């Protein structure tokens, strides 16, 4: 069993720190950290961590007071640096801070019939996509499997305590579309998926892993036993434009990415999603729409469009609404099922990496909604 990146540390007695969070320990190894506590305590703790997560260990009512006190201040492997709400209470964004100072972003979004959590897999990103705030900020480190899973647990606990103004008070969908390239942190992402699916009981089909086109990782994920969804961020229909937007295209050209996506769809029997950020004058042209339609038809893929959420370190801008509408019309005429994604939390810097940029002092952040 791959448990790459797991931490250690007793959970009872002695000095404590956030770094010793139980989420940094594989669920199967919790018993070894509980000292003289009876064996069933590990089962109880595991249920609180992965079955019914809480925001405060005081809520773990069937654990002894000494154990709850030992978890105080270190239940999660991060603290909340910034919390912002938007969209009349249906969107919440967090900037988490780990013990070593790394930043992690997660966004919780409520819709009429679903509640989606967008999580991070790395602190920063090395892919350097020109339109992405995370890529502009650079790469700090990979996240531990526990740091990834803890974002899901924290959001679940938050929902039960606070809810959102829209959507179920439980997570229905999880998307790896936050900071980082998930498939560049493969062993830890795999372990996080295992915990979500096999320990937390989240359905694999409710989880989407997004990639900008790390072909070896796409093929490895295709060989895993879980039917998670795959979203491929293409952003361009030819290598010239894609190389301008996605530097990784020099290593894994468009044809290789499409081939790996086709293999994934065949092995999993799951429809691929194509992610496409519309950028004015770059990839919003009729020629790009025609190329995207050809690729989407070949993969029988669904296309998710989103107008660029401008970032502070690029001159790129979203197209005007009429251009977006025309792009959608061209895809429909080409026989492609496409959706224009809702831009959520623009007033709280909810685009991937933006809050981290502002928190670092590059610009002043938007004020949270009251």
Secondary structure by P-SEA (a helix, b strand, c coil): ccccbbbbbbcccccccccccccccccccccccccccccaaaaaaaaaacccccccccccccccaaaaaaaccccccccccbbbbcccccbbbbbcccccbbbbbbbbbbcccbbbbbbbccccccccccccccccccccccccaaaaaaaaaaaaaaaaccccccccccccbbbcccccccccccaaaaaaaaaaccccccccccbbbbbccaaaaaaaaaacccbbbbbbbcccccaaaaaacccccccccaaaaaaaaaaaaaaacbbbbbbbbbcccccccaaaaaaaaaaaaaacbbbbbbccccccccccccccaaaaaaaaaaaaaaccccccccccccccccccaaaaaaaacccccccccc
